[in-house]
Amino acid sequence: MIDDDLILAVREQVADRELPDAASADDVRAVEQVVGHPMPLLLRRLYLEVANGGFGPWDVVSLTDTGDWFSDCADISEAYRDFAEPESPLPSGIVPLMDRGGAMWALIDFRTADGQMWDWDPNLCCTGHALAPLGQSLAEWLNDWLNGTMPDGPYPRRELAGKDCPAR
């Protein structure tokens, strides 16, 4: 699917949800300034053309506080700052995108043009090994959701714990 098709498919998939209005270009720029990297183009278009949060399999966090919180955070900048604490193993530019529940998050890499997706699941081992790349772009990840092939729990392709993890 090309981006236009994905945007249309996402819009159709969430048509029955009461979502906030689309974000503004200023909202996108403000988040990019906080993160220090440009937002992947497909994600930018989803926020600008679908809604300012609430779309996706577990409801994407809004760019601004819309009054509809889709996680424990009011907006994506707050989620990013929460993960950027000194003890956090998240590299700069990897942004929490969707709260999957149970301390699990879907994250997106703003350092990559196609928005490579990451998983955060401290339940598998420990916070030191909670982060793992999924080897999927945002478009591929959304296709899994739209096709009904996205797992509800841990991702089957990710390493469950580091080989050197004492909690293993």
Backbone bond lengths (Angstrom), bond angles and torsions (degrees), N, CA, C in turn:
res aa  C-N    CA-C-N  psi(-1)  N-CA   C-N-CA  omega(-1)  CA-C   N-CA-C  phi
1 M - - - 1.443 - - 1.527 109.73 -
2 I 1.292 116.46 139.88 1.457 119.88 172.99 1.531 108.65 -85.02
3 D 1.320 116.84 166.77 1.463 120.41 -175.92 1.524 112.86 -56.08
4 D 1.342 117.57 -41.52 1.468 119.57 179.47 1.521 111.29 -58.84
5 D 1.332 116.83 -41.44 1.464 121.13 178.92 1.527 111.35 -66.29
6 L 1.338 116.25 -40.94 1.463 119.85 179.15 1.523 111.43 -63.72
7 I 1.316 116.79 -42.92 1.462 120.31 179.68 1.526 110.34 -61.98
8 L 1.307 116.53 -43.39 1.462 120.85 177.49 1.533 110.64 -62.53
9 A 1.331 116.96 -44.57 1.466 121.17 -179.40 1.527 111.54 -64.28
10 V 1.334 117.07 -41.35 1.467 120.42 177.81 1.525 109.62 -64.53
11 R 1.325 116.46 -44.83 1.468 120.67 179.18 1.527 110.32 -57.72
12 E 1.337 117.50 -43.93 1.462 121.34 179.43 1.533 111.37 -66.82
13 Q 1.330 116.60 -38.82 1.470 121.21 -178.38 1.523 112.31 -64.46
14 V 1.331 116.84 -32.65 1.466 120.34 -176.20 1.531 112.45 -105.99
15 A 1.310 117.24 13.63 1.468 121.32 -176.02 1.527 112.52 -58.16
16 D 1.330 118.23 -29.19 1.466 120.61 -178.06 1.533 113.10 -87.91
17 R 1.321 117.80 -1.94 1.459 121.30 178.38 1.528 109.77 -88.71
18 E 1.302 116.14 146.76 1.470 120.47 173.52 1.518 106.97 -89.50
19 L 1.327 115.98 95.89 1.461 121.67 -175.76 1.523 111.38 -103.66
20 P 1.330 115.96 157.39 1.463 118.69 174.63 1.526 110.18 -65.32
21 D 1.321 115.99 162.50 1.463 119.97 173.70 1.523 109.60 -61.13
22 A 1.308 115.96 165.65 1.459 121.22 178.22 1.526 110.04 -61.28
23 A 1.321 115.41 152.61 1.462 121.67 177.02 1.527 109.30 -74.55
24 S 1.303 115.98 167.30 1.464 120.83 176.33 1.529 109.99 -101.51
25 A 1.306 115.66 163.55 1.464 120.69 176.23 1.526 110.34 -60.78
26 D 1.329 117.41 -33.60 1.465 120.88 176.81 1.527 110.98 -65.05
27 D 1.338 117.34 -37.81 1.471 121.09 176.47 1.520 110.62 -60.90
28 V 1.325 116.11 -43.94 1.469 121.00 179.44 1.520 109.77 -62.38
29 R 1.333 117.15 -48.31 1.470 120.89 -179.00 1.530 111.55 -60.26
30 A 1.321 117.39 -38.46 1.469 120.78 -179.94 1.533 110.64 -63.44
31 V 1.321 117.20 -42.23 1.469 120.48 178.52 1.525 109.93 -67.20
32 E 1.315 117.84 -42.52 1.467 121.20 178.33 1.522 111.15 -59.31
33 Q 1.321 117.05 -36.62 1.456 121.04 178.36 1.532 110.52 -66.09
34 V 1.318 117.26 -42.42 1.465 121.15 178.38 1.526 110.53 -63.46
35 V 1.332 116.68 -44.86 1.460 121.65 -176.27 1.531 111.49 -76.13
36 G 1.323 117.19 -32.54 1.462 120.51 -178.93 1.509 114.07 85.74
37 H 1.321 116.60 12.91 1.472 122.81 179.35 1.525 108.01 -145.08
38 P 1.329 117.22 152.31 1.464 119.23 176.25 1.523 111.23 -70.11
39 M 1.308 115.65 146.67 1.456 121.16 177.00 1.526 108.85 -71.47
40 P 1.332 118.48 137.02 1.464 119.45 174.95 1.528 110.23 -53.63
41 L 1.329 116.52 139.75 1.459 121.92 -171.64 1.530 113.16 -56.69
42 L 1.320 118.77 -44.46 1.466 120.20 -179.70 1.526 110.88 -61.51
43 L 1.315 117.88 -42.76 1.463 120.42 178.88 1.527 110.08 -64.27
44 R 1.314 116.59 -42.40 1.470 121.24 177.50 1.533 109.87 -56.58
45 R 1.321 116.17 -46.98 1.466 119.96 -179.11 1.525 111.84 -64.46
46 L 1.326 117.44 -38.10 1.464 120.08 178.46 1.524 110.68 -62.08
47 Y 1.321 117.08 -44.56 1.461 119.90 177.81 1.524 111.55 -65.33
48 L 1.321 117.67 -39.22 1.467 121.51 -176.69 1.526 113.25 -80.29
49 E 1.341 117.19 -26.64 1.466 120.39 -172.61 1.525 114.50 -113.44
50 V 1.329 118.09 -15.76 1.468 120.11 -179.74 1.528 109.89 -110.31
51 A 1.318 116.92 -66.97 1.472 120.11 -178.69 1.520 109.86 -168.58
52 N 1.317 115.22 159.67 1.461 121.57 175.29 1.525 108.25 -86.81
53 G 1.323 115.08 64.68 1.456 121.75 177.91 1.519 112.64 104.72
54 G 1.335 114.10 163.62 1.455 120.34 176.26 1.511 115.53 92.10
55 F 1.315 118.70 -12.89 1.466 120.44 178.00 1.530 108.96 -88.56
56 G 1.306 116.47 162.65 1.461 121.02 179.32 1.511 111.87 101.57
57 P 1.326 116.34 177.08 1.463 120.22 -174.74 1.521 114.39 -67.19
58 W 1.329 118.31 -33.09 1.466 121.22 179.74 1.518 110.82 -124.97
59 D 1.268 118.61 22.63 1.456 123.67 176.86 1.532 112.87 69.80
60 V 1.305 115.54 98.37 1.455 123.46 177.26 1.527 109.94 -56.67
61 V 1.324 116.52 138.21 1.464 122.37 176.96 1.528 108.55 -66.38
62 S 1.311 117.25 140.46 1.467 122.48 179.70 1.525 111.37 -69.03
63 L 1.327 115.45 156.07 1.465 120.51 175.88 1.521 111.13 -74.75
64 T 1.329 116.55 -31.32 1.461 122.90 179.48 1.523 107.60 -131.39
65 D 1.303 116.52 165.51 1.457 120.33 177.96 1.530 108.54 -72.65
66 T 1.310 115.92 103.75 1.465 121.82 -178.52 1.525 111.93 -91.99
67 G 1.335 116.33 -4.60 1.461 120.55 -173.82 1.520 111.23 91.83
68 D 1.328 116.79 -16.74 1.469 122.78 175.16 1.523 107.66 -106.11
69 W 1.309 115.99 98.36 1.461 119.68 -178.88 1.523 108.77 -83.16
70 F 1.327 116.18 128.80 1.459 121.12 -179.85 1.520 111.38 -105.98
71 S 1.315 116.52 13.48 1.462 124.27 174.69 1.525 106.47 -162.74
72 D 1.316 116.71 -167.25 1.460 120.10 174.73 1.519 111.64 -77.51
73 C 1.319 117.09 -2.32 1.461 122.93 -178.79 1.523 109.68 -109.51
74 A 1.323 116.15 144.03 1.460 120.90 -179.38 1.523 111.85 -69.13
75 D 1.332 116.28 -31.24 1.461 119.60 -177.51 1.522 110.39 -156.70
76 I 1.304 115.81 174.61 1.460 121.74 -174.42 1.531 111.81 -69.25
77 S 1.326 117.60 -32.00 1.470 119.86 177.70 1.527 110.67 -65.38
78 E 1.322 116.86 -40.25 1.464 120.25 176.82 1.524 110.52 -64.46
79 A 1.320 117.28 -42.99 1.469 120.85 177.92 1.531 110.32 -61.17
80 Y 1.325 116.62 -42.91 1.466 121.15 179.77 1.529 110.41 -63.21
81 R 1.324 117.09 -45.09 1.471 120.27 179.38 1.532 110.52 -64.85
82 D 1.336 117.81 -38.71 1.465 120.53 178.27 1.526 111.32 -60.77
83 F 1.336 116.71 -38.61 1.459 120.62 179.21 1.524 112.00 -79.03
84 A 1.319 118.17 -14.60 1.464 121.81 -176.07 1.523 112.63 -90.23
85 E 1.306 117.19 12.01 1.466 119.95 177.17 1.527 108.90 -59.27
86 P 1.336 117.64 153.24 1.477 120.64 -175.76 1.526 114.72 -54.58
87 E 1.317 117.76 -32.63 1.474 118.93 -178.60 1.526 112.90 -83.32
88 S 1.320 117.24 -2.92 1.460 121.26 -178.29 1.528 111.26 -78.17
89 P 1.311 116.94 135.07 1.462 119.99 178.95 1.533 113.58 -86.42
90 L 1.339 118.80 9.76 1.465 120.26 -179.03 1.522 111.19 -73.57
91 P 1.319 117.61 127.58 1.462 119.76 172.87 1.524 110.43 -68.63
92 S 1.313 116.93 150.79 1.453 121.96 176.54 1.521 109.70 -57.20
93 G 1.324 116.84 137.25 1.463 121.28 178.16 1.511 114.54 96.20
94 I 1.320 118.13 -12.20 1.464 120.93 174.57 1.529 106.55 -93.52
95 V 1.328 115.65 118.92 1.452 122.41 -166.13 1.532 111.45 -115.24
96 P 1.340 117.46 129.19 1.465 120.40 174.41 1.533 109.50 -61.43
97 L 1.312 116.41 127.09 1.454 121.31 -175.14 1.524 112.31 -112.00
98 M 1.342 116.36 -43.95 1.463 120.76 -177.03 1.511 110.02 -140.60
99 D 1.309 114.97 129.39 1.455 122.40 174.17 1.520 106.81 -80.30
100 R 1.340 116.59 114.72 1.459 121.32 -177.94 1.522 111.84 -89.74
101 G 1.327 117.62 -0.48 1.458 121.40 -178.03 1.515 110.70 86.76
102 G 1.310 117.21 158.21 1.461 121.65 177.63 1.516 113.05 60.39
103 A 1.318 118.21 33.35 1.474 125.40 -179.68 1.527 113.02 71.47
104 M 1.331 118.19 7.38 1.463 121.76 178.72 1.527 109.66 -92.98
105 W 1.342 116.21 142.87 1.461 122.45 179.39 1.512 110.21 -136.02
106 A 1.296 116.41 148.06 1.464 123.33 164.51 1.523 105.51 -96.77
107 L 1.318 116.39 131.55 1.457 121.81 -177.94 1.520 109.48 -123.18
108 I 1.323 116.24 158.33 1.457 121.54 179.74 1.524 109.03 -128.68
109 D 1.315 115.72 142.90 1.459 122.31 -178.02 1.522 109.97 -93.54
110 F 1.322 116.51 106.51 1.463 121.75 178.31 1.526 111.15 -69.95
111 R 1.319 119.09 -13.37 1.467 121.82 -179.54 1.520 111.81 -78.10
112 T 1.324 117.20 -9.69 1.461 121.46 -178.79 1.525 109.74 -113.67
113 A 1.320 116.29 137.99 1.470 121.06 -177.07 1.523 112.13 -63.10
114 D 1.333 117.15 -33.93 1.464 119.91 -177.80 1.529 112.90 -91.63
115 G 1.320 116.92 2.18 1.466 119.97 177.25 1.513 112.63 66.05
116 Q 1.316 117.36 66.31 1.456 120.50 177.47 1.527 109.48 -61.66
117 M 1.320 115.88 137.89 1.460 122.06 -175.85 1.527 110.89 -95.09
118 W 1.313 114.42 145.99 1.458 123.55 179.17 1.528 108.97 -129.12
119 D 1.307 115.17 159.75 1.455 122.15 177.40 1.520 108.63 -118.74
120 W 1.326 116.13 140.35 1.470 122.83 172.62 1.515 106.50 -121.55
121 D 1.339 116.37 113.76 1.463 120.28 179.91 1.525 109.38 -144.42
122 P 1.330 117.55 89.88 1.464 120.63 -179.70 1.524 113.20 -71.78
123 N 1.320 117.81 -8.29 1.462 121.71 -179.99 1.519 112.54 -73.80
124 L 1.319 117.77 -17.24 1.458 121.14 -176.63 1.517 112.87 -79.70
125 C 1.321 116.67 -24.78 1.461 119.62 -176.40 1.518 109.88 -160.90
126 C 1.333 115.45 -78.06 1.455 121.75 -177.82 1.531 107.95 -162.38
127 T 1.333 117.45 170.51 1.458 119.18 -179.33 1.520 112.07 -66.09
128 G 1.308 117.95 -26.11 1.469 120.92 177.80 1.518 113.08 -66.08
129 H 1.321 116.99 -22.03 1.464 121.33 -179.22 1.527 111.56 -123.05
130 A 1.328 116.54 17.80 1.466 120.52 -177.18 1.527 112.70 -73.83
131 L 1.324 117.90 -27.71 1.452 122.59 -175.98 1.517 111.11 -90.28
132 A 1.330 115.84 131.79 1.463 120.06 177.74 1.528 109.35 -150.32
133 P 1.340 116.77 138.02 1.465 119.16 175.33 1.523 109.70 -71.51
134 L 1.322 116.23 147.11 1.463 120.48 178.66 1.533 111.92 -95.19
135 G 1.330 117.34 -12.96 1.465 119.78 -178.44 1.520 111.65 68.90
136 Q 1.323 116.39 29.80 1.469 122.35 -179.77 1.515 109.22 -135.13
137 S 1.319 115.20 143.07 1.459 120.24 171.03 1.526 108.20 -79.61
138 L 1.328 115.81 168.33 1.456 120.31 175.97 1.525 110.46 -57.77
139 A 1.329 117.51 -41.65 1.468 120.72 -179.95 1.529 110.97 -61.47
140 E 1.319 117.94 -44.38 1.471 121.05 179.08 1.523 111.05 -65.18
141 W 1.309 115.60 -40.78 1.459 121.65 179.85 1.525 110.94 -64.00
142 L 1.340 116.68 -43.70 1.468 120.60 177.23 1.523 111.10 -64.72
143 N 1.325 117.28 -38.06 1.463 120.50 176.60 1.519 111.03 -59.67
144 D 1.339 117.57 -41.36 1.471 120.39 176.53 1.525 110.35 -58.27
145 W 1.326 116.67 -44.26 1.463 120.63 179.03 1.521 110.81 -63.41
146 L 1.315 117.14 -48.90 1.463 121.07 -177.26 1.523 112.33 -64.91
147 N 1.329 116.46 -30.44 1.470 121.36 179.65 1.525 112.86 -89.41
148 G 1.341 117.63 -1.22 1.458 121.35 178.55 1.511 114.48 75.39
149 T 1.334 118.02 22.68 1.468 120.65 -178.39 1.527 113.25 -109.30
150 M 1.329 117.83 8.62 1.461 120.92 178.64 1.522 108.93 -81.29
151 P 1.344 117.93 131.23 1.465 119.73 -179.31 1.526 111.81 -71.25
152 D 1.323 116.31 148.51 1.462 121.58 176.19 1.528 111.34 -79.26
153 G 1.304 117.15 -34.68 1.464 122.03 -178.27 1.511 111.16 -102.67
154 P 1.323 116.45 -142.43 1.465 119.82 -179.74 1.534 111.13 -60.54
155 Y 1.326 114.31 147.29 1.460 119.50 177.33 1.522 109.39 -72.64
156 P 1.318 118.00 130.73 1.456 120.36 -174.55 1.527 114.26 -68.08
157 R 1.335 117.87 -22.09 1.463 119.89 -175.59 1.524 113.83 -91.60
158 R 1.294 118.95 -3.94 1.458 119.61 -175.85 1.516 111.74 -92.24
159 E 1.331 115.85 153.53 1.448 121.45 175.20 1.520 108.11 -69.32
160 L 1.309 118.25 131.17 1.460 121.39 -174.17 1.514 113.22 -77.92
161 A 1.321 118.56 -29.47 1.466 121.63 178.89 1.520 108.28 -160.73
162 G 1.313 115.14 152.70 1.461 118.90 175.88 1.520 110.26 -67.71
163 K 1.299 115.72 145.39 1.469 120.19 -178.98 1.528 111.81 -61.38
164 D 1.346 115.61 -27.05 1.449 120.03 -177.94 1.525 113.40 -97.34
165 C 1.304 117.14 11.57 1.457 120.86 -175.54 1.527 110.59 -75.00
166 P 1.349 117.57 125.29 1.466 119.37 178.19 1.527 112.62 -69.24
167 A 1.332 118.00 -19.02 1.463 121.15 179.92 1.529 111.34 -82.43
168 R 1.293 117.25 -5.20 1.468 122.02 -176.77 1.497 111.94 -74.23
